[in-house]
């Protein structure tokens, strides 16, 4: 067996453990929290009074305008100078959630805005309040519009979790870095890590396509199927 293949086989369990123990949980938790934050931000920007909406706009502007890696460094390495100590995994979770929240808020806001005003009027005509109309009529339709870009955002997030290695989270990429420090074989290990991310992205892309087919109707319209 070629030495490089032997090294890849021997290192695979460590990379797999890093993915299962940190990469995937970090991506799922960050996306869930970020999606909730993104929905709240989108609703605030669309319906809240101007001063409150301005705060939401500033949050989106700041997060989208600064590099994610810098944000992670500020949270993990910068805040301790202000007396705020956060462990690596929670720091990564906060950083990724804030980033996801800013980007998904734009997706959700666009999806909500895409629903015709007639849908609001129809909901009001049967006695719904604004909150009821949003929850029962607008959001279910907006979900079908937002599903493809949100799915793409999650796939991108899984790859972006490799940045957590920079703040010592022992996820998959840092596991590869640790093995490189011992074996001095960066090319082999980084290619192997890339293949792991490729497999994860491919699986998620297949799941995304299946989910979209489930909600996709004919002619480009979105409709739920049983």
C-alpha positions, 0 to 999 in steps of 0.5 A: 500500500502506498505510504500516502494512502496508509497515512490517509487511512490511519488519519481518517478516524480522527477527521471523522471524529472531529466532524461528528463531534464538532463540525456537524453539531457546530453547523447545525446549532449555529444555523438553528440559532442564526435562522431564528435570529435572521427571522427576528431581524427580518421581521423587525426590519419590515414591521418595527418602528424606524429606530428599532429597524435601524438597529437591525439594519446596523447589525446586518451591515456590520456583520456582512461588512466584516470578515467572519474570521475577524469576528471569531477573533474578536469574540475569542481573543479580543473579549478576554481583554474586557474581562469576558472569557468564552470557551472556544466552542461557545465562541465559535457558536456565537460567531457563526450564529451572528453571521448566519443571522445577518445573511439569512435575514436578507433571504427571509426579508426578501422572501416575505416581501415577495408575497403579494399584498393581496395575501395580506388583504385576504388575511385581514378580510377574514379577521386576522391580526397582523401577527396571525396573518404573518404566521398563518398566511405569509410565512408558509408561502415565504418558506417555499421561496426561501428554502433553496437559498437557505439550504445553500447557506447551510451547505456553505456554513458547514464548509465555513466551520473550518474557520473554527480551527483558528480559535482552537475548536478541535473540529475536522480541519484542526484535527488535520492540522494536528496530524500535520504537526506530527507527520509533516505531510500537509499536502496529503492531510489537507487534501483528505480534509478537503475530501471529507468536506466534499463528501459532506457537501455532496450529501447535503446537496443531495438532501437539498435537491430531494427537499426541493423536489418535495416542495416543488411543483410544475412550472417553477411554482412551489407547492407542498406535497403530502 
